[in-house]
Amino acid sequence: GAEQFDAALPLLVVHVLPAGLKGLVLAGLLAALMSSLSSVFNSCSTLFTIDIYKKIRPQSSESKLVIVGQLATVVLVVLGLAWIPMLNLIEGGLFQKLQSIQAYIAPPIAAVFLLGLFMKRLNYNGAMASLIFGAVLGVFRLILELNKSQLSGFLYYFADINFLHFALLLFFLCSIILIAVSYLKPLKEPRNLELVTYSRSKTAFNSLNVGLSIGLVLLVLCLWIFFA
């Protein structure tokens, strides 16, 4: 039959560990899973409640906001459960699937945050254009990957690109859009960017820190090239 890498750990737990240790391992796995999921659901429901719902209904009471946040959490849980069958349509093991999905989401955010630290002329217009473009292109690529067996030609080639290469391509495209829109549509109001953009401190140059930073960057690049 086909290799099932995701079944390795459950099989080891069931067939190798003794009865008492099985329960301990399963309890630890469930606790870690619940901790990760609860933080994600709470963060997403808070973002929806404060940044979206409260903007639409600013007169809402605290109790109403709590109820909306709880309902948002329930909706997120349902959407998460509905997404599980879709994972079977993505190639690779579970870790690779999660990393590939993250590659469709993270590059636009990384481009906005990273370039926003070093370029003072970037603004809201460019950031929104970059985030929207990245989200649309990421969703488009994900839809193509889920239906890759039915594609041909350029669409199949685009869906078959390694997710690491696609993440790099998406990052560069979002960076170009961010810079272009910011320069074409500058903001008229003066902004205080002292605390949100990069500037050199007056501390002395530390060659050790620079060397370690360069070494870390080279290590990440080597790992990326090796596993690409």
Legacy VTK file of the C-alpha trace (Angstrom):
# vtk DataFile Version 3.0
C-alpha trace
ASCII
DATASET POLYDATA
POINTS 228 float
0.000 0.000 0.000
0.937 3.651 -0.024
3.353 4.947 2.613
1.585 6.701 5.475
4.181 8.754 7.317
1.588 10.441 9.526
0.666 7.057 11.016
4.182 6.395 12.384
3.724 8.048 15.787
0.236 6.607 16.506
1.461 3.115 15.601
4.483 3.460 17.876
2.288 4.625 20.746
-0.228 1.809 20.276
2.157 -1.113 19.668
5.333 -0.205 21.589
4.458 1.765 24.730
3.002 0.034 27.815
-0.566 0.766 28.905
0.183 3.421 31.526
2.672 5.272 29.351
0.219 5.261 26.428
-2.270 7.301 28.423
0.436 9.709 29.581
1.683 10.315 26.027
-1.838 10.769 24.659
-2.695 13.168 27.484
0.428 15.200 26.704
-0.381 15.312 22.992
-3.971 16.380 23.638
-2.848 19.040 26.119
-0.343 20.464 23.635
-2.956 20.395 20.869
-5.575 22.124 23.007
-3.070 24.768 24.104
-2.070 25.610 20.529
-5.620 25.601 19.189
-7.060 27.638 22.056
-4.465 30.378 21.563
-5.198 30.505 17.826
-8.974 30.561 18.283
-8.813 33.191 21.026
-6.511 35.411 18.960
-8.665 35.156 15.835
-11.916 35.774 17.716
-10.357 38.790 19.458
-9.204 40.225 16.141
-12.666 39.788 14.660
-14.443 41.232 17.700
-12.205 44.252 18.317
-10.934 45.128 14.842
-14.059 44.353 12.796
-17.231 44.040 14.854
-16.442 46.876 17.266
-15.554 49.169 14.355
-18.960 48.478 12.807
-20.864 48.726 16.109
-18.806 50.983 18.404
-21.698 51.350 20.865
-21.676 47.623 21.743
-21.345 46.814 25.433
-18.599 44.646 26.908
-21.020 41.766 27.483
-22.115 41.922 23.836
-18.486 41.850 22.698
-17.863 38.778 24.848
-20.821 36.981 23.249
-19.652 37.935 19.752
-16.169 36.652 20.564
-17.576 33.341 21.774
-19.691 32.949 18.643
-16.666 33.784 16.495
-14.708 31.048 18.272
-17.466 28.509 17.541
-17.469 29.499 13.861
-13.679 29.153 13.704
-13.852 25.671 15.234
-16.466 24.602 12.668
-14.378 26.020 9.819
-11.311 24.225 11.159
-13.162 20.909 11.230
-14.500 21.504 7.722
-10.952 22.124 6.500
-9.628 18.715 7.638
-10.765 16.773 4.505
-9.013 19.347 2.324
-5.633 18.420 3.816
-5.818 15.003 2.151
-5.732 16.736 -1.236
-2.354 18.362 -0.490
0.752 16.281 -1.146
3.288 15.363 1.537
3.172 14.634 5.240
1.301 16.616 7.836
4.217 18.943 8.632
4.812 19.660 4.942
1.106 20.359 4.452
1.073 22.877 7.288
4.232 24.553 6.004
2.864 24.769 2.461
-0.343 26.419 3.681
1.714 28.853 5.741
3.719 29.662 2.605
0.517 31.014 1.039
-0.226 33.280 4.018
3.046 34.514 5.514
4.919 36.179 2.574
2.620 39.246 2.205
2.705 39.872 5.955
6.485 39.424 6.042
6.927 41.853 3.141
4.846 44.557 4.838
6.542 44.218 8.214
10.099 43.828 6.922
10.062 46.597 4.324
8.038 48.828 6.620
10.931 48.825 9.074
13.485 50.083 6.575
11.573 52.267 4.086
9.923 55.392 5.476
7.958 56.202 2.317
5.819 53.074 2.517
2.253 53.744 3.622
-1.190 52.306 4.300
-2.200 52.247 0.625
0.765 50.134 -0.381
0.419 47.818 2.606
-3.260 47.120 1.933
-2.643 46.565 -1.782
0.196 44.161 -1.000
-1.783 42.219 1.614
-4.875 41.915 -0.590
-2.839 40.862 -3.629
-0.910 38.298 -1.585
-4.076 36.856 -0.054
-5.816 36.546 -3.426
-2.800 34.969 -5.124
-2.238 32.610 -2.181
-5.857 31.434 -2.206
-5.700 31.051 -5.998
-2.582 28.902 -5.728
-4.165 26.797 -2.963
-7.288 26.184 -5.063
-5.126 25.145 -8.000
-3.110 22.775 -5.823
-6.270 21.122 -4.500
-7.380 20.509 -8.109
-3.945 19.895 -9.625
-4.887 16.509 -11.099
-7.406 18.227 -13.379
-5.051 20.948 -14.626
-2.697 21.199 -17.566
-0.337 23.695 -19.126
0.625 26.848 -17.260
-1.918 26.345 -14.473
-0.496 22.905 -13.696
3.048 24.291 -13.715
1.997 27.113 -11.395
0.264 24.683 -9.015
3.241 22.300 -9.077
5.848 24.868 -7.987
7.537 23.899 -4.730
5.835 25.761 -1.890
9.157 27.250 -0.727
9.809 28.668 -4.188
6.246 29.974 -4.356
6.670 31.664 -0.967
9.794 33.435 -2.230
8.038 34.471 -5.451
5.012 35.741 -3.530
7.258 37.718 -1.178
8.980 39.506 -4.067
5.702 40.233 -5.877
4.121 41.641 -2.712
7.235 43.731 -2.071
7.067 45.210 -5.573
3.379 46.063 -5.187
3.981 47.527 -1.725
6.714 49.847 -2.981
4.971 50.778 -6.240
1.599 51.651 -4.700
3.220 53.546 -1.824
5.185 55.729 -4.227
2.257 56.218 -6.614
-0.246 57.052 -3.852
1.650 58.823 -1.055
-0.144 60.003 2.063
-0.600 63.746 2.484
-0.616 63.814 6.283
2.747 63.970 8.093
3.552 60.841 10.059
5.708 60.172 13.089
7.823 57.170 12.081
10.522 57.457 14.706
9.364 54.441 16.716
8.278 52.183 13.836
11.191 52.407 11.376
14.770 51.228 11.645
17.492 53.630 12.722
21.061 53.147 13.904
21.669 53.446 17.616
24.658 55.254 19.061
26.167 52.124 20.575
29.579 50.972 19.424
29.952 48.556 16.515
29.982 44.951 17.729
31.747 42.673 15.265
30.705 39.529 17.167
26.998 40.285 16.826
27.410 41.078 13.132
29.345 37.867 12.544
26.767 35.753 14.361
23.944 37.412 12.428
25.634 36.737 9.091
26.290 33.151 10.142
22.643 32.669 11.078
21.472 34.044 7.726
23.890 31.768 5.848
22.732 28.767 7.884
19.085 29.465 7.058
19.949 29.853 3.355
21.876 26.571 3.353
18.976 24.737 4.992
16.534 26.287 2.538
18.679 25.217 -0.457
19.212 21.712 0.967
15.520 21.023 1.616
14.105 22.905 -1.399
LINES 1 229
228 0 1 2 3 4 5 6 7 8 9 10 11 12 13 14 15 16 17 18 19 20 21 22 23 24 25 26 27 28 29 30 31 32 33 34 35 36 37 38 39 40 41 42 43 44 45 46 47 48 49 50 51 52 53 54 55 56 57 58 59 60 61 62 63 64 65 66 67 68 69 70 71 72 73 74 75 76 77 78 79 80 81 82 83 84 85 86 87 88 89 90 91 92 93 94 95 96 97 98 99 100 101 102 103 104 105 106 107 108 109 110 111 112 113 114 115 116 117 118 119 120 121 122 123 124 125 126 127 128 129 130 131 132 133 134 135 136 137 138 139 140 141 142 143 144 145 146 147 148 149 150 151 152 153 154 155 156 157 158 159 160 161 162 163 164 165 166 167 168 169 170 171 172 173 174 175 176 177 178 179 180 181 182 183 184 185 186 187 188 189 190 191 192 193 194 195 196 197 198 199 200 201 202 203 204 205 206 207 208 209 210 211 212 213 214 215 216 217 218 219 220 221 222 223 224 225 226 227
